[in-house]
Amino acid sequence: MESTRNTGGNGREAKGRHEGTKGRQAGTKGPVYFTHADLRAMGYHQNAIARNVRTGRWTRPLSNVYLLDDPKEFSNLERHRGLVRAYSRKFGGARVASHWTAAALWGLPTSIFSQNTMAFTENRPRQGMLRPRYLTVYQRPLGTEDIVTVDGIACTSLARTVLDCSLLGSFTQAVCSMESALFFLPARWEQRLSRDDLAEQLDRAGGRRHIGLARAAFEFAGTKSQSVFESRMRLFLRHHRIEQPEQQVEFLRSDGSILSIADMAWRERRKILECDGAGKYLDHLGGLTPAERLRRDRERDRALRERGYETIRATWRDLDHPNSLLRLLQGAGLYSPH
């Protein structure tokens, strides 16, 4: 990047400062964002800042926040975390990342949420909300146990994050948030989140808005859904009053080795439901090519069919077209129109 250009003056000093920043960035995973004040301190004049943005040399993802590198070099999550770091530095710890922003930091699936803004919580005894541009700031009490550090960013604890996400007003979001956290165990977590942890958070939540919905979601949420797709499928079955299946059901060979672990199964009905997510045949899981993975699944289905089990495979497309999925389940004898 030609930092000596368009500085409106002290180009040599600005270049040196920028190169120092690039050095720090090289040791940091993800982009580093600068505020307007940062750039002025680095020697860039107002006209130079505006010109670099206008010509596309720099990008301004948010008001008063600038990225001096190509955003395509970073993933969406890395860019999000970079923005959160910039705002955390600006707030000086008065606000902590929360809700869907904390969920992204913890590694929970962000596809659950539709918000395009960042979310922070300000520790205040009385509840309220601020919505400046690109940001949602919740104002409510936070205990010392509710605030932790993830990737160097102050954010709500995992249990508090799941609770906050579960109180956004959607039963689907609540169930998906809880099941994702109750199943997954990323390396950064010291221990798996337990139902007792969530129950404690629900008790402490008192009469917060949508608490009844969150408690209902807690009663329904399980610990075995391995993806948002599986959580959504369970919700679909519940909505259409179809008996809930067992999850992660093991089928063994005669020598005791595992033949298959079915996503969902109704043993008495001899039915298996596999939730084939969009990426199942796109990644090389276990070193298998997509074609090899598909062939292995067909062989497994055939072996289970010899034992009297019928395998139904559903995709996101099926879930997005409820009538089509209902016909699929009706054909397998799992659904009867009321």
C-alpha positions as CSV (number, residue, x, y, z in Angstrom):
1,M,0.0,0.0,0.0
2,E,1.4,3.4,-0.9
3,S,1.1,5.1,2.4
4,T,3.3,8.0,1.3
5,R,0.6,9.1,-1.1
6,N,-2.4,11.3,-0.2
7,T,-1.3,11.9,3.4
8,G,-1.8,15.6,2.9
9,G,1.6,16.3,4.3
10,N,3.8,14.3,6.6
11,G,4.0,11.3,4.3
12,R,7.3,9.8,5.6
13,E,6.0,9.8,9.2
14,A,2.7,8.3,8.2
15,K,4.4,5.5,6.2
16,G,6.6,4.5,9.1
17,R,3.7,4.4,11.4
18,H,1.6,2.3,9.0
19,E,4.4,-0.2,8.4
20,G,4.7,-0.6,12.2
21,T,1.0,-1.4,12.3
22,K,1.3,-3.9,9.5
23,G,4.0,-5.6,11.6
24,R,1.6,-6.0,14.5
25,Q,-1.1,-7.2,12.2
26,A,1.1,-10.0,10.9
27,G,1.2,-11.4,14.4
28,T,-2.6,-11.1,14.8
29,K,-5.1,-13.4,13.3
30,G,-7.5,-11.3,11.4
31,P,-7.7,-7.6,10.3
32,V,-6.9,-4.6,12.3
33,Y,-9.4,-1.7,12.0
34,F,-8.6,2.0,12.6
35,T,-10.7,4.8,13.8
36,H,-10.6,8.3,12.2
37,A,-8.6,9.5,15.2
38,D,-6.1,6.6,14.7
39,L,-5.5,7.7,11.1
40,R,-5.1,11.3,12.0
41,A,-2.5,10.3,14.6
42,M,-0.7,8.3,12.0
43,G,-0.3,11.5,9.9
44,Y,-3.2,11.2,7.4
45,H,-5.1,14.3,6.7
46,Q,-8.9,14.4,6.2
47,N,-8.7,14.8,2.4
48,A,-6.3,11.9,2.2
49,I,-8.6,9.7,4.2
50,A,-11.6,10.5,2.1
51,R,-9.6,10.0,-1.1
52,N,-8.3,6.6,-0.1
53,V,-11.9,5.5,0.7
54,R,-13.3,7.0,-2.5
55,T,-10.7,5.3,-4.7
56,G,-11.1,1.9,-3.0
57,R,-7.7,1.7,-1.5
58,W,-9.3,1.5,1.9
59,T,-12.7,0.3,3.0
60,R,-15.0,1.8,5.7
61,P,-17.2,-1.0,6.9
62,L,-18.7,1.1,9.7
63,S,-18.9,4.8,10.4
64,N,-15.6,6.1,11.7
65,V,-13.9,2.6,11.3
66,Y,-11.5,1.9,8.4
67,L,-9.7,-1.1,7.1
68,L,-6.4,-0.4,5.2
69,D,-6.1,-4.0,3.8
70,D,-8.1,-6.0,1.2
71,P,-11.1,-7.4,3.1
72,K,-11.1,-10.4,0.9
73,E,-7.9,-11.6,2.6
74,F,-10.0,-12.4,5.7
75,S,-13.0,-14.5,6.5
76,N,-16.3,-13.1,7.6
77,L,-15.7,-14.2,11.2
78,E,-12.2,-12.6,11.2
79,R,-13.6,-9.3,10.0
80,H,-16.3,-9.5,12.6
81,R,-13.9,-10.1,15.3
82,G,-11.7,-7.3,14.1
83,L,-14.6,-4.9,14.3
84,V,-15.5,-6.1,17.7
85,R,-11.9,-5.5,18.9
86,A,-12.1,-1.9,17.5
87,Y,-15.3,-1.2,19.3
88,S,-14.1,-2.9,22.5
89,R,-11.0,-0.6,22.5
90,K,-13.2,2.4,21.9
91,F,-15.6,1.5,24.8
92,G,-12.7,0.8,27.2
93,G,-14.4,-2.2,28.8
94,A,-17.6,-0.3,29.6
95,R,-19.4,-2.6,27.2
96,V,-18.8,-6.3,26.5
97,A,-19.7,-8.3,23.4
98,S,-22.9,-10.2,23.9
99,H,-25.9,-11.9,22.2
100,W,-25.1,-12.9,18.5
101,T,-21.7,-11.2,18.6
102,A,-20.6,-13.2,21.6
103,A,-22.0,-16.3,19.9
104,A,-19.7,-15.7,17.0
105,L,-16.7,-15.3,19.3
106,W,-17.6,-18.5,21.1
107,G,-17.9,-20.4,17.8
108,L,-21.7,-21.0,17.9
109,P,-23.4,-21.1,14.5
110,T,-24.2,-17.5,13.5
111,S,-26.6,-18.6,10.8
112,I,-29.2,-18.8,13.6
113,F,-29.4,-15.1,13.7
114,S,-30.4,-12.5,11.0
115,Q,-29.0,-9.4,12.7
116,N,-26.4,-7.5,10.6
117,T,-25.2,-5.4,13.5
118,M,-22.9,-6.0,16.5
119,A,-24.3,-6.5,19.9
120,F,-22.8,-5.3,23.2
121,T,-24.1,-5.2,26.8
122,E,-23.5,-2.3,29.2
123,N,-23.5,-3.3,32.8
124,R,-26.4,-1.2,34.3
125,P,-28.8,-2.0,37.1
126,R,-31.8,-0.9,35.0
127,Q,-32.7,-2.5,31.7
128,G,-32.7,-0.5,28.5
129,M,-31.5,-0.5,24.9
130,L,-29.5,1.8,22.6
131,R,-29.4,1.4,18.9
132,P,-26.7,3.7,17.4
133,R,-25.8,2.9,13.8
134,Y,-24.5,-0.6,13.2
135,L,-24.8,-1.5,16.8
136,T,-27.2,-2.7,19.4
137,V,-26.4,-1.9,23.0
138,Y,-28.3,-3.7,25.7
139,Q,-28.3,-2.2,29.2
140,R,-28.8,-4.7,32.0
141,P,-27.0,-6.1,35.1
142,L,-24.0,-8.4,34.6
143,G,-22.5,-10.4,37.4
144,T,-18.7,-10.9,37.5
145,E,-19.3,-14.6,36.5
146,D,-21.1,-13.3,33.3
147,I,-18.0,-11.6,31.9
148,V,-15.0,-13.5,30.4
149,T,-12.4,-13.0,27.8
150,V,-12.4,-14.8,24.5
151,D,-9.7,-14.2,22.0
152,G,-8.6,-11.1,23.9
153,I,-12.1,-9.6,23.8
154,A,-14.4,-9.1,26.8
155,C,-17.7,-10.8,26.2
156,T,-20.4,-12.6,28.1
157,S,-19.8,-16.1,29.4
158,L,-21.0,-19.0,27.3
159,A,-24.0,-19.7,29.5
160,R,-25.0,-16.0,29.6
161,T,-24.6,-15.7,25.8
162,V,-26.9,-18.7,25.2
163,L,-29.5,-17.2,27.6
164,D,-29.3,-13.8,25.9
165,C,-29.7,-15.3,22.5
166,S,-32.6,-17.4,23.8
167,L,-34.5,-14.3,24.9
168,L,-34.5,-12.6,21.5
169,G,-38.1,-13.8,20.9
170,S,-37.8,-16.7,18.6
171,F,-38.4,-20.3,19.8
172,T,-36.3,-21.6,16.9
173,Q,-33.4,-19.3,17.8
174,A,-33.6,-20.4,21.4
175,V,-33.6,-24.1,20.7
176,C,-30.8,-23.9,18.1
177,S,-28.7,-21.7,20.5
178,M,-29.1,-24.1,23.4
179,E,-28.6,-27.3,21.4
180,S,-25.5,-25.9,19.7
181,A,-23.9,-25.0,23.0
182,L,-25.0,-28.2,24.8
183,F,-23.4,-30.4,22.1
184,F,-20.3,-28.7,20.8
185,L,-17.0,-28.6,22.7
186,P,-14.5,-26.3,20.8
187,A,-10.9,-26.4,22.1
188,R,-11.2,-23.0,23.7
189,W,-13.9,-24.2,26.1
190,E,-12.6,-25.6,29.4
191,Q,-15.6,-27.8,29.8
192,R,-18.9,-28.7,28.1
193,L,-21.8,-26.4,28.9
194,S,-24.3,-28.4,31.0
195,R,-28.1,-28.2,31.4
196,D,-27.5,-27.2,35.0
197,D,-25.5,-24.2,33.8
198,L,-28.4,-23.1,31.6
199,A,-30.9,-23.8,34.3
200,E,-29.0,-21.5,36.7
201,Q,-29.0,-18.7,34.1
202,L,-32.7,-19.1,33.6
203,D,-33.4,-18.9,37.3
204,R,-31.3,-15.7,37.6
205,A,-33.1,-14.2,34.6
206,G,-36.1,-13.6,36.7
207,G,-38.9,-11.9,34.7
208,R,-36.9,-10.9,31.7
209,R,-38.9,-10.5,28.5
210,H,-39.5,-13.8,26.7
211,I,-38.4,-15.8,29.7
212,G,-41.4,-18.2,29.3
213,L,-40.3,-18.9,25.7
214,A,-36.7,-19.6,26.8
215,R,-37.9,-22.0,29.5
216,A,-40.1,-23.9,27.0
217,A,-37.1,-24.1,24.7
218,F,-34.9,-25.4,27.5
219,E,-37.4,-28.2,28.2
220,F,-37.4,-29.2,24.6
221,A,-33.6,-28.8,23.9
222,G,-31.5,-31.9,23.8
223,T,-27.8,-32.6,23.9
224,K,-27.3,-34.6,20.7
225,S,-28.0,-32.4,17.8
226,Q,-24.8,-32.1,15.8
227,S,-25.9,-29.2,13.6
228,V,-28.4,-26.4,13.3
229,F,-30.0,-28.6,10.5
230,E,-30.7,-31.3,13.0
231,S,-32.1,-28.9,15.5
232,R,-34.3,-27.4,12.8
233,M,-35.4,-30.9,11.8
234,R,-36.4,-31.7,15.4
235,L,-38.4,-28.4,15.5
236,F,-40.1,-29.4,12.2
237,L,-41.1,-32.7,13.5
238,R,-42.5,-31.1,16.7
239,H,-44.5,-28.5,14.7
240,H,-46.2,-31.3,12.7
241,R,-46.7,-33.5,15.7
242,I,-44.5,-36.2,14.5
243,E,-43.0,-38.4,17.2
244,Q,-39.5,-37.3,18.2
245,P,-36.8,-39.9,17.2
246,E,-33.7,-41.0,19.1
247,Q,-30.6,-39.2,18.0
248,Q,-27.1,-40.4,17.2
249,V,-28.2,-44.0,17.2
250,E,-25.4,-46.6,16.9
251,F,-25.8,-49.7,14.7
252,L,-23.1,-52.4,15.2
253,R,-21.7,-55.1,13.0
254,S,-21.5,-58.7,14.2
255,D,-17.9,-58.1,15.4
256,G,-19.0,-55.2,17.5
257,S,-17.6,-52.5,15.3
258,I,-19.8,-49.5,14.4
259,L,-21.6,-49.9,11.1
260,S,-23.4,-46.5,11.3
261,I,-24.4,-43.7,13.6
262,A,-27.8,-42.5,12.4
263,D,-28.7,-38.9,12.9
264,M,-32.2,-39.9,13.9
265,A,-34.0,-43.2,14.2
266,W,-37.4,-44.7,15.2
267,R,-36.3,-48.2,16.2
268,E,-39.8,-49.6,16.6
269,R,-40.8,-48.3,13.2
270,R,-37.5,-49.4,11.7
271,K,-37.0,-46.0,10.2
272,I,-33.8,-43.8,9.9
273,L,-33.6,-40.1,9.1
274,E,-30.3,-38.7,7.9
275,C,-29.9,-34.9,7.8
276,D,-27.6,-34.3,4.9
277,G,-26.4,-30.7,5.3
278,A,-25.2,-28.6,2.4
279,G,-21.5,-29.3,3.1
280,K,-21.7,-33.0,3.7
281,Y,-20.5,-34.0,0.3
282,L,-18.4,-30.9,-0.3
283,D,-15.8,-31.4,2.4
284,H,-13.3,-34.3,2.5
285,L,-14.2,-35.6,5.9
286,G,-11.9,-38.4,7.0
287,G,-9.9,-38.1,3.8
288,L,-12.8,-39.3,1.6
289,T,-13.7,-37.6,-1.7
290,P,-17.4,-36.6,-2.2
291,A,-17.8,-39.6,-4.5
292,E,-16.3,-42.0,-2.0
293,R,-18.4,-40.5,0.8
294,L,-21.6,-41.0,-1.3
295,R,-20.6,-44.5,-2.1
296,R,-20.0,-45.4,1.5
297,D,-23.3,-44.0,2.6
298,R,-25.1,-46.1,-0.1
299,E,-23.4,-49.2,1.1
300,R,-24.3,-48.4,4.7
301,D,-27.9,-47.8,3.7
302,R,-28.0,-51.1,1.9
303,A,-26.6,-52.9,5.0
304,L,-29.2,-51.3,7.2
305,R,-32.0,-52.2,4.7
306,E,-30.9,-55.8,5.0
307,R,-31.7,-55.5,8.7
308,G,-35.1,-54.2,7.9
309,Y,-34.4,-50.4,8.3
310,E,-35.5,-47.8,5.7
311,T,-33.3,-44.8,5.4
312,I,-34.8,-41.4,4.5
313,R,-32.4,-38.6,3.5
314,A,-33.4,-35.0,3.9
315,T,-31.5,-31.9,2.8
316,W,-31.8,-28.2,3.6
317,R,-33.9,-27.9,0.4
318,D,-36.4,-30.3,1.8
319,L,-36.6,-28.4,5.0
320,D,-37.1,-25.2,3.1
321,H,-40.1,-26.8,1.3
322,P,-42.2,-28.2,4.1
323,N,-44.8,-29.8,1.8
324,S,-42.2,-31.7,0.0
325,L,-40.6,-32.9,3.3
326,L,-44.0,-33.9,4.6
327,R,-44.7,-36.0,1.5
328,L,-41.3,-37.6,2.0
329,L,-42.1,-38.5,5.6
330,Q,-45.6,-39.6,4.7
331,G,-44.3,-42.0,2.1
332,A,-42.1,-43.5,4.8
333,G,-45.2,-43.9,7.1
334,L,-43.9,-41.3,9.7
335,Y,-46.6,-38.7,9.0
336,S,-50.3,-38.8,8.6
337,P,-52.2,-35.6,7.7
338,H,-54.6,-34.5,10.4
